[in-house]
């Protein structure tokens, strides 16, 4: 028996020596980057490009894209005086030969004046005192505004102060608009609001309000106890998968993450997923079916911002690519959003918004078009470039504040005195 264990120990030692010898004798990494993971020892960074991404180079990764932006025709912003805003577009759907989009629309006598100076006609924020409007287009560039879809209901119904940030669901021949329903001016306590819904037989309405909260805030002490933002429905596994954002922690340490609620009926009840939050970053929620799972544009906020992520099980997201200049509040055209597909094809365009338009004191938002190549059906090399040039003016606009300059000047003075 002693001889057996001795032989085993010697064998293990020889194998370990062989591995060390192989490491020592390993030649330099190949000049031509292999498409497949090579059978060799590699650094953590090199391991990552083969295990975490669809391809080792961004241009070969279907879930990597740059984004191009185009001004839209057909929308008037009253001279950009801050009294009209359009923002937070829904997914774009195609119906009866036209594209449809819904969005937050504010038309007030003055620009936003803050929570302390607002009243029944003066908005506190860009999305206060708003309604849900919609527009149609034949080409996605020129739009014709059709008017209001969801009016603010009478007090005290859900949304009497403002209805905002809508998204569309098509389910069994009917249409459902989910939206945030404010019952106090934004900023009084925060952006605290639950999700409401209206339904119609046609994208043109008329829309019937359900007049009930369909996704309530979480229980006291839970991450979504105060707000359910940006409801975003898709159809998967024969159910409605509705993703949403919540703000938690307290200012100035506010945290934004994304959750998931599912239902068998558009009017609920919705069940929140026990693993919420399911995405740890991002501001507005934007997702689309991709292969067997779902992809997410994770723009702004959090440790994984400016990434495109993927969850094969629709719950556990992993980073699929890192990109830049991502669309704000993207509402993509997702042809298979509601088909219960297990072969998601991806997206190529949609609408988003630019915020902070207009001069100081006249700030508002405007809708724009974005294009990309996050589709399995096209290959656009211009969208796959990963060395994007920005003019110097773009960087200079991110200049130091007066407070920062003062700090640096003080530091320089102290260094001079210390000589």
Secondary structure per residue as TSV (DSSP state, phi and psi in degrees):
chain	resnum	aa	ss	phi	psi
A	1	X	-	360.0	-39.4
A	2	X	H	-63.3	-37.2
A	3	X	H	-64.9	-37.2
A	4	X	H	-61.2	-47.6
A	5	X	H	-67.8	-32.3
A	6	X	H	-65.7	-43.4
A	7	X	H	-63.9	-41.6
A	8	X	H	-61.5	-41.7
A	9	X	H	-66.6	-40.1
A	10	X	H	-65.4	-40.9
A	11	X	H	-62.0	-45.1
A	12	X	H	-62.4	-40.3
A	13	X	H	-63.8	-41.8
A	14	X	H	-64.1	-41.2
A	15	X	H	-63.4	-41.5
A	16	X	H	-64.3	-38.8
A	17	X	H	-66.0	-38.3
A	18	X	H	-63.3	-41.9
A	19	X	H	-62.5	-44.7
A	20	X	H	-63.3	-37.7
A	21	X	H	-65.4	-39.3
A	22	X	H	-63.7	-41.2
A	23	X	H	-61.0	-43.4
A	24	X	H	-66.4	-38.1
A	25	X	H	-86.7	-4.9
A	26	X	-	-59.7	129.5
A	27	X	-	-74.9	168.6
A	28	X	-	-62.6	157.1
A	29	X	-	-62.1	143.9
A	30	X	-	-57.5	145.3
A	31	X	S	-66.4	-39.8
A	32	X	S	-88.5	116.9
A	33	X	-	-63.0	118.9
A	34	X	-	-64.6	142.6
A	35	X	S	-71.4	-33.5
A	36	X	S	-104.9	153.6
A	37	X	-	-61.5	121.3
A	38	X	-	-74.8	153.4
A	39	X	S	-87.4	82.0
A	40	X	S	-160.9	164.3
A	41	X	-	-71.3	133.3
A	42	X	-	-138.0	160.4
A	43	X	-	-68.3	165.4
A	44	X	H	-60.2	-37.0
A	45	X	H	-65.6	-42.4
A	46	X	H	-69.8	-35.9
A	47	X	H	-60.0	-40.1
A	48	X	H	-63.4	-40.2
A	49	X	H	-69.4	-16.4
A	50	X	H	-99.0	-23.7
A	51	X	H	-102.2	-26.7
A	52	X	T	-99.6	-19.5
A	53	X	S	-121.0	158.8
A	54	X	S	-66.0	-26.9
A	55	X	S	-151.2	151.9
A	56	X	S	-70.1	-18.2
A	57	X	S	-116.9	136.7
A	58	X	G	-54.9	-38.7
A	59	X	G	-65.5	-15.0
A	60	X	G	-101.8	2.4
A	61	X	-	-95.2	115.3
A	62	X	T	-61.5	-25.3
A	63	X	T	-99.7	31.3
A	64	X	-	-125.0	138.3
A	65	X	-	-159.9	152.7
A	66	X	-	-88.0	172.6
A	67	X	-	-130.1	133.6
A	68	X	E	-110.8	145.3
A	69	X	E	-124.2	142.3
A	70	X	E	-135.3	136.0
A	71	X	E	-66.9	144.9
A	72	X	-	-95.3	149.1
A	73	X	B	-102.1	146.8
A	74	X	S	109.2	-7.1
A	75	X	-	-111.7	130.4
A	76	X	-	-103.1	136.5
A	77	X	-	-118.1	26.1
A	78	X	G	51.0	48.4
A	79	X	G	68.8	16.5
A	80	X	G	56.0	41.8
A	81	X	-	-90.5	5.0
A	82	X	S	88.9	-1.5
A	83	X	S	-86.6	-17.8
A	84	X	E	-122.7	132.2
A	85	X	E	-134.6	146.4
A	86	X	E	-133.7	128.4
A	87	X	E	-157.8	172.3
A	88	X	-	51.2	62.0
A	89	X	-	-69.0	150.3
A	90	X	-	-76.7	177.0
A	91	X	-	-56.5	148.5
A	92	X	B	-92.2	128.9
A	93	X	E	-115.4	159.4
A	94	X	E	-114.1	124.0
A	95	X	E	-145.6	127.5
A	96	X	T	53.4	43.7
A	97	X	T	82.4	6.2
A	98	X	E	-135.7	153.1
A	99	X	E	-88.3	143.2
A	100	X	E	-123.6	142.1
A	101	X	E	-143.5	146.1
A	102	X	E	-118.4	153.3
A	103	X	E	-161.2	164.7
A	104	X	E	-76.4	126.4
A	105	X	E	-127.3	123.8
A	106	X	E	-121.3	130.2
A	107	X	E	-135.2	96.1
A	108	X	-	-122.3	166.8
A	109	X	S	-70.9	-24.2
A	110	X	S	-136.8	162.2
A	111	X	-	-67.7	171.0
A	112	X	-	-58.8	140.4
A	113	X	-	-119.4	5.7
A	114	X	-	92.2	160.0
A	115	X	T	-63.7	-30.4
A	116	X	T	-79.1	-17.0
A	117	X	T	-117.7	9.4
A	118	X	-	-87.3	161.3
A	119	X	-	-149.8	-154.8
A	120	X	S	-72.1	-14.2
A	121	X	S	-123.8	-17.3
A	122	X	S	-101.1	120.5
A	123	X	-	-77.9	150.2
A	124	X	S	-83.2	-35.7
A	125	X	S	-137.7	176.3
A	126	X	T	-62.5	-26.3
A	127	X	T	-107.7	6.2
A	128	X	T	-78.3	152.2
A	129	X	T	54.8	42.2
A	130	X	-	-108.1	164.5
A	131	X	E	-127.5	172.0
A	132	X	E	-99.8	118.7
A	133	X	E	-111.5	170.9
A	134	X	E	-144.7	160.8
A	135	X	E	-143.3	160.1
A	136	X	E	-127.3	159.5
A	137	X	E	-154.9	150.5
A	138	X	S	-96.0	-18.4
A	139	X	S	-129.5	-4.9
A	140	X	S	84.0	-2.4
A	141	X	S	-112.2	-41.8
A	142	X	B	-106.4	125.4
A	143	X	E	-120.5	149.1
A	144	X	E	-116.9	115.3
A	145	X	E	-71.8	129.8
A	146	X	E	-99.2	-15.7
A	147	X	E	112.2	-162.3
A	148	X	E	-75.8	140.0
A	149	X	E	-107.1	-48.5
A	150	X	E	-122.0	112.0
A	151	X	-	-82.2	160.2
A	152	X	-	-70.8	128.4
A	153	X	-	-76.8	173.5
A	154	X	-	-72.9	147.9
A	155	X	T	-64.8	134.4
A	156	X	T	-106.9	24.4
A	157	X	S	-64.2	157.2
A	158	X	T	-57.9	122.9
A	159	X	T	94.6	9.9
A	160	X	S	-61.5	-29.6
A	161	X	S	-82.3	-40.3
A	162	X	E	-168.2	141.9
A	163	X	E	-119.3	126.9
A	164	X	E	-144.9	169.8
A	165	X	E	50.3	66.4
A	166	X	E	-94.0	161.8
A	167	X	E	-149.5	158.6
A	168	X	E	-107.6	144.8
A	169	X	E	-132.2	134.4
A	170	X	E	-108.5	126.3
A	171	X	E	-147.3	115.7
A	172	X	T	51.2	47.2
A	173	X	T	81.8	-0.5
A	174	X	E	-117.3	165.6
A	175	X	E	-121.3	142.5
A	176	X	E	-133.0	128.9
A	177	X	E	-107.3	118.1
A	178	X	E	-97.1	145.1
A	179	X	E	-159.8	164.4
A	180	X	E	-83.2	134.7
A	181	X	E	-113.7	105.4
A	182	X	E	-85.7	137.2
A	183	X	S	-120.5	14.4
A	184	X	S	-159.0	160.2
A	185	X	-	-61.7	135.8
A	186	X	T	-59.6	131.3
A	187	X	T	102.9	-16.7
A	188	X	S	-62.4	-43.1
A	189	X	S	-131.8	-7.3
A	190	X	S	136.2	-163.7
A	191	X	S	-99.1	62.4
A	192	X	-	-87.5	119.5
A	193	X	B	-167.5	147.6
A	194	X	E	-94.3	-176.3
A	195	X	E	-102.3	132.9
A	196	X	E	-116.1	173.8
A	197	X	E	-149.7	147.4
A	198	X	E	-130.1	157.3
A	199	X	E	-136.6	158.5
A	200	X	E	-155.6	163.3
A	201	X	S	-87.5	-10.8
A	202	X	S	-143.7	151.3
A	203	X	T	-60.8	-19.9
A	204	X	T	-85.7	-0.1
A	205	X	-	81.7	-163.8
A	206	X	-	-70.0	152.9
A	207	X	-	-100.0	131.2
A	208	X	E	-102.4	117.6
A	209	X	E	-72.8	138.0
A	210	X	-	-74.5	-26.1
A	211	X	-	58.2	28.7
A	212	X	S	-138.4	154.4
A	213	X	-	-74.3	125.0
A	214	X	S	-98.2	-27.9
A	215	X	B	-129.6	102.1
A	216	X	-	-77.9	161.4
A	217	X	-	-62.8	159.3
A	218	X	-	-70.3	169.7
A	219	X	-	-67.5	160.6
A	220	X	T	-55.2	130.8
A	221	X	T	92.0	-7.7
A	222	X	S	-91.3	161.9
A	223	X	T	-61.0	-29.3
A	224	X	T	-112.0	35.5
A	225	X	S	-68.9	-22.6
A	226	X	S	-110.1	-28.2
A	227	X	B	-147.6	141.6
A	228	X	-	-126.1	104.3
A	229	X	E	-109.5	160.6
A	230	X	E	51.9	54.8
A	231	X	E	-60.9	133.9
A	232	X	E	-140.8	97.4
A	233	X	E	-91.0	140.7
A	234	X	E	-133.4	167.1
A	235	X	E	-111.8	126.7
A	236	X	E	-149.7	137.5
A	237	X	T	56.7	33.2
A	238	X	T	73.7	11.1
A	239	X	E	-127.8	167.2
A	240	X	E	-90.6	120.4
A	241	X	E	-103.7	110.3
A	242	X	E	-113.0	114.7
A	243	X	E	-93.1	150.9
A	244	X	E	-153.7	163.1
A	245	X	E	-109.1	150.7
A	246	X	E	-137.7	151.1
A	247	X	E	-100.4	129.6
A	248	X	E	-143.2	-179.2
A	249	X	S	67.9	178.5
A	250	X	-	-115.8	151.3
A	251	X	T	-60.8	141.4
A	252	X	T	-91.0	14.8
A	253	X	S	-105.3	42.5
A	254	X	-	-64.6	138.2
A	255	X	E	-121.4	136.2
A	256	X	E	-120.4	127.0
A	257	X	E	-140.9	170.9
A	258	X	E	-113.1	140.0
A	259	X	E	-119.9	177.7
A	260	X	E	-136.6	136.1
A	261	X	E	-131.9	140.5
A	262	X	E	-123.7	155.0
A	263	X	E	-154.7	157.3
A	264	X	S	-93.1	-10.8
A	265	X	S	-135.8	137.6
A	266	X	T	-58.3	-24.6
A	267	X	T	-92.3	4.7
A	268	X	-	92.8	-174.7
A	269	X	-	-75.0	144.8
A	270	X	-	-95.3	138.3
A	271	X	E	-110.3	122.0
A	272	X	E	-75.5	140.5
A	273	X	-	-69.3	138.4
A	274	X	T	-66.7	-17.8
A	275	X	T	-91.9	3.3
A	276	X	-	-53.5	143.7
A	277	X	-	-71.1	150.0
A	278	X	-	-103.4	-16.3
A	279	X	B	-129.0	127.9
A	280	X	S	-90.5	4.6
A	281	X	-	-144.7	-175.9
A	282	X	-	97.7	154.9
A	283	X	S	-105.6	-85.7
A	284	X	S	-77.9	151.5
A	285	X	-	-94.8	125.3
A	286	X	E	-138.4	120.1
A	287	X	E	-139.5	163.9
A	288	X	E	-158.6	145.8
A	289	X	E	-60.8	139.5
A	290	X	E	-147.1	119.5
A	291	X	E	52.7	-128.3
A	292	X	T	-82.7	-14.9
A	293	X	E	-116.7	-147.2
A	294	X	E	-137.4	140.3
A	295	X	E	-108.1	153.4
A	296	X	E	-134.3	134.5
A	297	X	E	-88.0	113.2
A	298	X	E	-107.5	86.4
A	299	X	-	-97.4	134.2
A	300	X	S	61.8	147.4
A	301	X	S	71.4	132.5
A	302	X	S	92.8	167.7
A	303	X	T	-70.9	-15.6
A	304	X	T	-119.1	31.3
A	305	X	-	-69.7	162.0
A	306	X	S	60.4	36.5
A	307	X	E	-125.1	156.8
A	308	X	E	-109.9	126.0
A	309	X	E	-118.0	163.1
A	310	X	E	-141.7	138.6
A	311	X	E	-132.0	111.3
A	312	X	T	-65.4	-32.7
A	313	X	T	-94.8	7.3
A	314	X	S	69.9	10.5
A	315	X	S	-130.8	-48.2
A	316	X	S	-98.5	98.5
A	317	X	-	-87.9	142.1
A	318	X	E	-127.5	150.4
A	319	X	E	-68.6	126.7
A	320	X	E	-103.4	-28.0
A	321	X	E	-163.8	163.7
A	322	X	E	-121.3	131.8
A	323	X	-	-142.4	-162.7
A	324	X	S	-149.9	167.1
A	325	X	S	49.1	44.2
A	326	X	-	-70.6	151.3
A	327	X	-	-66.9	139.0
A	328	X	T	-85.9	126.7
A	329	X	T	54.7	50.3
A	330	X	-	-65.2	134.0
A	331	X	E	-119.0	87.3
A	332	X	E	-77.5	160.6
A	333	X	B	-83.7	112.5
A	334	X	-	-119.9	89.4
A	335	X	T	-58.2	-28.4
A	336	X	T	-107.8	27.5
A	337	X	T	-63.0	-32.0
A	338	X	T	-121.7	14.6
A	339	X	T	-92.0	1.1
A	340	X	T	61.8	33.6
A	341	X	-	-69.3	151.7
A	342	X	S	-117.1	19.2
A	343	X	S	-144.4	58.4
A	344	X	E	-58.6	136.2
A	345	X	E	-98.4	-13.3
A	346	X	E	95.2	-169.0
A	347	X	E	-134.9	159.3
A	348	X	E	-130.1	-17.8
A	349	X	E	-163.0	172.1
A	350	X	E	175.7	-168.3
A	351	X	E	-113.3	153.1
A	352	X	E	-145.4	-168.8
A	353	X	E	-134.5	155.9
A	354	X	E	-107.1	132.8
A	355	X	E	-103.3	169.1
A	356	X	E	69.4	25.6
A	357	X	E	-73.6	154.9
A	358	X	S	87.8	168.7
A	359	X	S	-76.2	170.5
A	360	X	T	-57.2	131.8
A	361	X	T	86.7	-4.9
A	362	X	-	-130.4	30.5
A	363	X	-	-70.3	141.0
A	364	X	E	-158.2	179.2
A	365	X	E	-118.8	158.4
A	366	X	E	-139.9	148.6
A	367	X	E	-80.5	142.1
A	368	X	E	-138.2	166.1
A	369	X	E	-101.1	141.2
A	370	X	E	-120.3	149.3
A	371	X	E	-127.0	151.6
A	372	X	E	-158.7	177.4
A	373	X	E	-127.0	85.0
A	374	X	E	-118.3	37.8
A	375	X	E	-117.6	144.8
A	376	X	S	-83.5	-5.3
A	377	X	S	-105.3	-7.8
A	378	X	-	-132.0	163.8
A	379	X	-	-138.1	107.4
A	380	X	-	-116.7	97.2
A	381	X	G	-57.3	-30.1
A	382	X	G	-66.4	-26.9
A	383	X	G	-81.8	-13.1
A	384	X	G	-100.1	3.2
A	385	X	-	-63.7	141.0
A	386	X	S	-125.1	26.9
A	387	X	-	-133.1	71.5
A	388	X	-	-83.2	129.7
A	389	X	-	-92.0	132.8
A	390	X	-	-118.7	138.3
A	391	X	-	-62.7	150.6
A	392	X	H	-53.1	-33.6
A	393	X	H	-58.7	-32.2
A	394	X	H	-61.6	-40.3
A	395	X	H	-75.9	-39.5
A	396	X	H	-64.6	-25.2
A	397	X	T	-67.4	-18.2
A	398	X	T	-93.8	41.1
A	399	X	-	-73.2	170.7
A	400	X	-	-66.8	147.9
A	401	X	-	-81.6	167.0
A	402	X	H	-60.0	-37.2
A	403	X	H	-65.7	-40.1
A	404	X	H	-68.5	-41.1
A	405	X	H	-62.2	-41.2
A	406	X	H	-62.3	-40.8
A	407	X	H	-62.2	-43.5
A	408	X	H	-66.8	-41.0
A	409	X	H	-62.3	-39.4
A	410	X	H	-64.3	-41.5
A	411	X	H	-62.9	-40.8
A	412	X	H	-65.6	-40.0
A	413	X	H	-63.3	-40.8
A	414	X	H	-64.4	-36.7
A	415	X	H	-67.6	-37.8
A	416	X	H	-66.3	-38.9
A	417	X	H	-69.2	-26.5
A	418	X	T	-81.7	-5.8
A	419	X	-	-63.4	360.0
